[in-house]
């Protein structure tokens, strides 16, 4: 399957799609020094959110998908050098609306879970 959305996203900051299926995507985020928030090596949560959002958009996989609302739960910290695997699955679809559940794990540890409410627009959001 071919990725149709977010083709220009910086994958060094938002992760790489490693699996793409109808209604499902897996994104791996390799955390780097650029993501460091403090001396101890904590990765800023915004990078994890960005990768989770990218996974959700990839699971919907439409050029005109946009995020309408999200909820996030950061379960455990992520450290520089860890690889976070985000799995996104479309769990409901009503008209142009899609709800996507996303989980994030480092090895066997859950670090993130979220729900992304998306909308597939008729035209690109910036051309409306």
C-alpha positions in Angstrom: 0.0 0.0 0.0 1.2 3.5 -0.8 1.2 6.4 1.7 -1.0 9.2 0.4 -0.7 11.8 3.2 1.9 13.8 5.0 4.4 13.1 2.3 6.6 16.1 3.2 6.7 15.4 6.9 10.2 15.4 8.6 10.5 11.7 9.4 13.5 12.4 11.6 11.1 14.2 14.0 7.8 12.3 13.4 8.9 8.8 12.7 8.9 6.4 9.7 6.0 4.4 8.5 7.1 0.7 8.7 3.8 -1.0 8.1 0.8 0.4 6.2 -2.5 -1.5 5.7 -6.1 -0.5 5.1 -7.1 1.3 8.4 -3.8 0.5 10.1 -0.3 2.0 10.3 2.8 1.4 12.4 5.3 4.2 12.8 8.8 3.9 14.4 10.3 7.0 16.1 14.0 6.8 16.8 14.5 9.4 19.5 17.6 11.6 19.2 19.5 14.4 20.9 17.3 17.0 19.1 14.4 15.7 21.1 16.1 16.0 24.5 14.2 18.1 27.1 16.7 18.0 30.0 20.1 16.8 31.3 18.7 13.3 32.2 17.7 12.6 28.6 14.0 12.9 28.8 12.4 13.2 25.3 9.8 16.0 25.1 6.3 14.6 24.8 5.6 16.8 21.8 7.7 14.5 19.6 5.8 11.4 20.8 2.5 13.2 20.1 3.8 14.2 16.6 4.6 10.6 15.8 1.3 9.4 17.2 -0.5 11.9 15.1 1.5 10.9 12.0 0.5 7.3 12.7 -3.1 8.2 12.9 -3.0 10.2 9.7 -1.3 7.3 7.9 -3.9 4.8 9.2 -6.6 7.0 7.5 -4.3 7.5 4.5 -6.1 10.2 2.6 -4.5 13.3 1.1 -7.1 15.5 2.7 -7.3 14.1 6.2 -7.0 16.6 9.1 -7.1 16.3 12.9 -10.2 17.6 14.5 -9.7 16.5 18.2 -7.4 14.3 20.2 -6.9 12.9 23.7 -3.5 11.7 24.9 -2.2 9.8 27.8 1.5 9.7 28.4 2.0 6.5 30.4 5.8 6.3 30.9 8.8 8.5 30.0 10.8 8.1 26.8 14.6 8.5 26.9 16.9 9.7 24.1 18.1 6.8 22.1 14.9 4.7 22.5 12.8 3.6 19.6 9.1 4.2 20.1 6.7 2.1 18.1 3.3 3.6 17.5 0.4 1.5 16.2 -2.7 3.3 14.8 -6.0 1.6 13.9 -9.1 3.2 12.6 -11.8 2.0 15.0 -14.8 3.8 13.6 -16.0 5.5 10.5 -19.0 7.7 10.0 -19.2 9.6 6.7 -16.1 11.6 6.5 -15.2 11.2 10.1 -12.7 8.6 11.3 -11.7 7.8 14.9 -8.2 6.3 15.3 -6.8 4.6 18.4 -3.0 4.9 18.8 -0.7 3.1 21.2 3.1 3.7 21.7 5.5 1.2 23.1 9.2 1.0 23.9 10.1 -2.7 23.8 7.5 -4.2 26.2 6.7 -0.9 28.0 3.5 1.1 27.1 4.4 4.7 26.9 1.5 6.4 25.1 -2.1 5.9 24.2 -4.4 8.3 22.4 -7.6 8.8 20.4 -7.5 10.9 17.3 -10.8 12.2 15.7 -10.1 13.0 12.1 -12.0 14.3 9.1 -11.4 13.6 5.4 -12.2 16.9 3.6 -13.3 17.2 0.0 -10.4 19.6 -0.7 -7.1 20.3 1.0 -7.7 22.3 4.3 -5.5 25.2 3.0 -7.6 25.5 -0.2 -10.9 25.9 1.6 
